[in-house]
């Protein structure tokens, strides 16, 4: 073992690595919680959120004359360094833990305090000069600092999720433009319906995803209402008058956003419904993405015995036994991400429901799960765009042949020959294997010129009046 220093807490003394910026309570969390192999350091935005909250709190305490200026400046400098990306490895605790996030809060308090001590010219662990509890955690509790830091993290992470979504939307819009004149058969219940263009189909993909940008941004706005100043249960014990509003203002300045203090701090301290709403938006996006990936796999199925309307970029050999097989591995992996996000939403729902009295102690699993969903979705959307959507090709002639050979085009004849006659033609075409076109002419239902006009694919793609 390397050199250690001895620190103490309520339970007694414990050895901590001498060079570590974290302290005794972080070390206990390292020892106690070996659950998920997912560490706080794996979520840099959460670490930065903690630094912003601690900086805003210290600034507020200084401005309210309850924190010495030298200590405030050292804490602020330490927080600024964390925000720049330093000391990320000093947050090694498991994301899943008991204690309602106390270990996360103390991890931040200890790292900031020990770095502040160095700035002040002292040694790590000399907490009489700058204490994790008395100075860095001044006027706070885990119960307001932890959820506020999580809100900051999710609000910032939403920007990158939305950015990936915007890029994917543009990718589908580009394909919609590329495929705008490619006729194909639309389907309902997996059966032939009526003609459309491949561009219309991809335009639908783009539009349905585009609607979720607004939904995500709207849901994220709730994270700008915080409960700093609530301290333990919302009564504000150990915080000075005016702290809640001023801390919200200071945090807003750091985030470059308008942040407000919750109207009822008791309610806000146990309520996590904002995360449930945001997770619901993630779930809705996941459902849409999964549906699109299902469609891409269907449209590219075959290639000889399936729909084979599009070709997905070949990414890897598809079988260890079947030569020549190539699978739609990118849509498949995105499907699986979507399943995970949908399942995560249930975890978040149950974690929120588990609040009791003045606190929700299940916030750690909520925090881990919602940020996991965001990271997975962001990666999945980037992968879908870069390794699939941009390289999709259309099988133009095959699509056209399917349209002209389809019984579904008989729907376009309804306004001209009536539903009953159209049904008779469709039935005969099904039974005989002959085409709709030749049967209409054979039964003298329409002239060739009129039939050609009606069945011109361009006339079957939008509303129009029959003549």
Secondary structure, DSSP 8 states (H G I E B T S, - for coil): ---EEEEEETTEEEEEETT-SS-HHHHHHHHH--SSS-BGGG-HHHHHHHHHHHHHHHHHHHHTT-S-HHHHHHHHHHHHHHHTTTTGGG--SBSS-SSTTHHHHHHHHHHHHHHHHHHTT--TT-TTTS-IIIIITTT--HHHHHHHHHHHHHHHHHHHHHHHHHHHHHHHHHHHHHTTT-EEEEEETTEEEEEEEHHHHHHHHHHHHHHHHHHHHHHHGGGGEE-TT-TTTSS-TTS-TTHHHHHHHHHHHHHTS--EE-S-HHHHHH--HHHHHHHHHHHHHHHHHHHHHHHHHHHT--SSSS---EE----SB--SSSTT-B--HHHHHHHHHHHHHHHHHHHHHHHHHT-BTTB-TTHHHHHHHHHHHHHHHHHHHHHHHHHTGGG-EE-HHHHHHHHHT-GGGGGGGHHHH-HHHHHHHHHHHHHH---HHHHHHHTTSS-HHHHHHHT-GGGGSS-----
